[in-house]
Amino acid sequence: MLRAYYYFVLTNIYGLPYKNTVSSPEASLSVPLKLDGNVVEATIPRNTVAEVYAQIKKDIDAAIILLEKDRASRNLKFVNASAAHHLAARIALFTEDWEGVVRHSDYVLARHPELIDLAAGGDVNVVSQNNKESVWYYYLSNEFLSTFGLLSLVDVSKELYDSFDDKDLRKQLWIFATPPELNMWIPADYGS
């Protein structure tokens, strides 16, 4: 599970979508796949995007099988089957595997059907163990955030921010767009 997550994050951090207008997944280079713990001095060659995503899918499928067998009740700081299916749905979305998106999303939604009622108030922090929409929680504690006066906001592009209606409570509570005049000091890629 963690290896699949690691390669998925690395592949997407380096701006390598599964499909792009210039090249195919079979031709575009991604990150090197290092699948064992042996130390080598030689440079590890980069694998193709298709090879990396095939390994990601293989790892996440194996994790799902094992996590679905785990019936222990744990808090959200532990990866569970719902979190694995959530990641699998994201991977399927990136690879345009629409049946996989539906299958994995249905699994998560069947186990986590509730949505936060933002109009009701209360703890509506998007980054919180108390968020009933969360399937996996891995973040700084609220104590850390409040100690340093930081808010739990999600920084998005100006275009995405502008696509939300001004009355949308998500925009009022969670979503922040770095003003263009501050982009040279706060690049959106490194925002909250």
N, C-alpha and C positions, 0 to 999 in steps of 0.2 A: 504494500500500500504506500509506504513512504517513498520507496524508490520510484513508483509510478508518479507520485505527487512531485517529487524532485525533478524528474525529467520533463514533466508537463510544465512546471513553472519555468525551468531553464529554457525550454523550447520557446515559450511564449514571451519570456523576458527579452530574448534576443530577437524579437520581432519576426519570428518565423512561423507564419500561419501555415496550416496544413496545405491549403491551396492558395496560390497567388496568380496574378495575371502574367508574371514573367516566366515562371517555371513550374514544373510538376513536382509533387511530393517525392517522386522517385529520383528526381535530379537535384533538388535543392538540398544543400548540406545543412545539418543541424548540429547538435552537440555530440561529442563522443559517447558511445555506450560502454561504460565500464561495469561489467556485470559480476565481477568477482573481487575479492579483497587482496589479490596478489599485487605487490608493489613492482612496478616496472619503470625502467629508466627511459625507455623509448617513448617517443611522442605517440599518443593514441590518436589514430585518424578519426575524423568526424564521420558520423553516419548520416544517411539521408533522413529527411523529415519523415518519409514513409517508414523507414526502419525504426526510428525513435518512437513514432506513434504506435507501431505494431508491438513494440516492447512495452509501452505504457499500457496498451489494452490488455496484453497478456498478464502484466503484473496486477492491474486493477481487477481483472476477472478472477485471478487466483485469490486476491484479498477478499473479494466479495464472497466467494465460496467459504472461506475460513470464518469470516466475520458473521455470516448468516448462521453458522453453527454455534457461535458464542451467544448464549442466552443470559449471561450475567447482566445484571442491572448496574450500570456505571453512570457517572456524571458525564457531561458533554465534553470534558477535557480528554476523554478517551475516544479514539476513532472507533466508530461502530459501523454496522452494515449500511445504515442510512447515509452516513458521511461518504462511504465508499461508493454507493449508488449515485449520490450527488456529484461526486467527482467524475464518475463514469458518464453521467449525463452531460457534463461539461466537455469531456473528451469527445463524446459522440457528436456534440454540437459543433466542435471545431472541425471534425472530420466529415461533417455533413452526413452522418449516419442517423437519419431521421427516425428510423424504427428504434434504434438504441436510445435516442433522446427520450422518446415516449415511454419505452419500457422502464428505463432507470428513473425517470421523473415520476412515473406512476407509482413505483415502489416507494419513493420518498414521500410523495403526497398522501399515500394510503396510511403512512405511519405518522405523518406530521401535517394534518389537514388544517390546523388552526392558523389564523392570521392575526396579527396584532391590530387592535382597534385603536388607531392613532388618535381619533377624536376623543376617546375615553380618558386619555392622559395616563398617568401612572408611569411605570418604568418602560419607556419606549426606546431605550437605547438600542441601536442596531447592533452594537458590539457588546453583548451581555449574555451571561449564562441564563438570565431570566427571560430572554427573548424566546417566546414559544415557537418562533419560526426557525430557530437555530438547530442544526443537526450536528454540528461540531463547533466547539468553542476553543479557540486558541488565540489569545490576545493578552494585552496588558490588563491587569486588574483595574476595576473602577477606582480603587483606592489610589493607584498610581496616577490615573488620569486626573482625578480631582485634586490630588496633592499638588500637581504641577499646573493646575488650571487649564488642562487641555480638554477639549470637547471631542466626543466621538463622532466625527464627521467623515464623510466619504468625499474625497476630492475627485471631481469628474471634469471632462472637457467642457469648455464654454458652450459648445454646440449641444451636448447632451443636457447640460443644465438648462439651457434655453428651451429645450423641447418639453420640459415639465410646465404645467400650468402654474401660475403664481399661487393659486389656492391649494395646490397639491401639498398635503401635510408632510410628505416625504421630503419635499424641497425645503420646507420650513424647518424641519427637525434634523435631517441627516445629511443633506446634499449641499456641497459647497463647491463653487467654481472659483479658482484662483483668478482674480481680476487680471486682464491682459497686461496691465502696467506693472504687475508684480511677477510676471512669468520669468523674468531674467533672474530673480532672486529665489523664487519658489517654483521650480519646474513641476508641472502636474504629475509627472511620472514618479516624483518623490514626495508627493503630498500624503496626507493622512490615509 
